[in-house]
Amino acid sequence: MSETGSEDLAHWQPETGLAYPRESIGELLRLQARRFGDRPAVLIPHDRDDIETITYRELLERAENVARWLAGRCEAGSRIAIWSRNAMESVLIQYGCALSGNIVVMFNTAWTDSEVEHSLVLVSPAMVFAGCDNGGNDLGERARAQPGCPVLDLSDIDDIAGKASDHPLPDVPQDAPYLIQFTSGTTGKAKGALLSHRAALLGGWIRPAMDGSNETAVWLNSVPFHHVGGSCAIVMGALSIGSAFTLLERYDRDQLIRLMTKLKATRMGGVPTMWHDILASPELPDETSLKFITLGGASVPPAMVKSVRERLGASCGIGYGQSEAPVATATAPGDPPELICETVGRPSPHVELRIVDASRGETLCRGETGEICLRGPIIMDRYWNNPEATAATIDADGFLHTGDLGAMDEAGYVRIKGRLREVIIRGGENIYPSEIEDALLAHPAVAVAAVVGVDHERLGQEPGAVIQLRPDASVSGAELEEHLSTRVARFKIPRHWQFVDTVPLTASGKIRKIELEALFRQT
């Protein structure tokens, strides 16, 4: 057992028995190329899903050529930005930065020009490689319109990767900076979380290490590389065990189902909405090779976990992380459905976790709700060029204050209660939006539910709910209030309702609650 001090305290000491890779990303790529040189590293579907295979030996050769090209043009530690949907060229730049000691910066393809400008000013990249967005639109013209932005076409990497060079490469330690991962920017301008080689590798290594996957695994995921789920969990996850991942430009349900069979995929992931579509498809085969499916990004219905296990024969997992700390907690493959649906698992290996009173900083007892704080090799070094935000987030003891609220049970499983800033205080009573949202999602007419605070002259705030209905469904606010009456305390039931066609989301699938709050100010 991993408790510290009193067994009643919500403080989990790191479990360190499972050794993680101690190499830098470039060193590990070289190691895997020696061990598994002829094994597939990247699988690339083309027209009619013809599959191009890049072996570990080929990947290392191309990545080293890109690294030597970068090293000849910029000093180690320079930022190299990529603004594109998923592409093989992006993978080569990521590994090229790792091998040359430069820092890769992934720009979100859904960003507006002002968001791009903010990020360019923040990180001052030595160069920006521009490709296409998910709609196939060239981003190069927009990038070149930014003042002082040195832009290259992403396709130029093909020629660079094919040309050998003898330019020397530096020795890169595991604690060197590797990735600037932007936060979702749901409550303001995006911040750049700086992750070391170690943190990025652990963000990929944790999942396969916990479920015992090896080099025979085949990953099939459409997560964008500008999200930690793509740049860390997928790319670094496959590297950590020497297995192959499938490079998909974007989510396409029918393509995923075809490739599931064609590639004999063993690992997949995605948000519940995506899996609802996949499980509803008449093209889904009766038998698959899937062994493990990661669900996340929203509440997971118990029926979905049961369906995945029964129809696909795969274990399900869910975890919790953020740009500042990928995969901080995770469920285990054998966990029962109720734990997968109601919790985000236990702290990951090498992660220390405390639940604290946000105002006093004291560790709370198990079962009490407070801020989730993390310490360990998985957390970011700092926010890039933002010392004030760094000081407000990482305390003197090295704990990352996540801004997320949660509670730990007696067995160490963590339940997320919402964001610290999203707590609604109604007449002195704390209301956690996630509890109400989960109850609303149990109604068959509700597809998406988001609860925010609405200003009230006497009570301070009241909960207001924004609802996106399922196709052809109908329900009123009064009916939803009745639905909630047996599920949450009366003071938690929203009395303000907004029904929308689509809830605004970030590119990583998070609800933009700051926009929803404005809906109630307009009424």
SULFEN-V840891 format. One record per run of one state. SS is the DSSP state (~ for helix, > for strand, _ for the rest). FROM is the first residue (numbers start at 1). LEN is the number of residues. Records with the same first field share a line. If there is no record, write none. Layout:
SS: FROM-LEN ; FROM-LEN
//
This chain:
_: 1-2 ; 4-5 ; 10-1 ; 13-12 ; 36-4 ; 46-1 ; 50-1 ; 72-7 ; 84-4 ; 101-2 ; 108-5 ; 124-3 ; 131-1 ; 133-5 ; 139-1 ; 145-6 ; 154-2 ; 162-15 ; 183-9 ; 212-6 ; 222-6 ; 242-2 ; 248-5 ; 263-4 ; 271-1 ; 281-11 ; 296-6 ; 313-2 ; 323-2 ; 331-6 ; 343-3 ; 348-3 ; 357-6 ; 364-1 ; 366-4 ; 377-5 ; 384-3 ; 395-5 ; 409-5 ; 423-1 ; 427-2 ; 432-1 ; 442-4 ; 457-3 ; 470-7 ; 485-5 ; 493-3 ; 500-5 ; 506-5 ; 512-1 ; 522-2
>: 3-1 ; 9-1 ; 11-2 ; 40-6 ; 51-5 ; 79-5 ; 103-5 ; 127-4 ; 132-1 ; 138-1 ; 151-3 ; 177-6 ; 192-5 ; 218-4 ; 244-4 ; 267-4 ; 292-4 ; 315-8 ; 325-6 ; 346-2 ; 351-6 ; 363-1 ; 365-1 ; 370-7 ; 382-2 ; 394-1 ; 400-9 ; 414-6 ; 424-3 ; 429-3 ; 446-11 ; 460-10 ; 496-4 ; 505-1 ; 511-1
~: 25-11 ; 47-3 ; 56-16 ; 88-13 ; 113-11 ; 140-5 ; 156-6 ; 197-15 ; 228-14 ; 253-10 ; 272-9 ; 302-11 ; 337-6 ; 387-7 ; 420-3 ; 433-9 ; 477-8 ; 490-3 ; 513-9
//
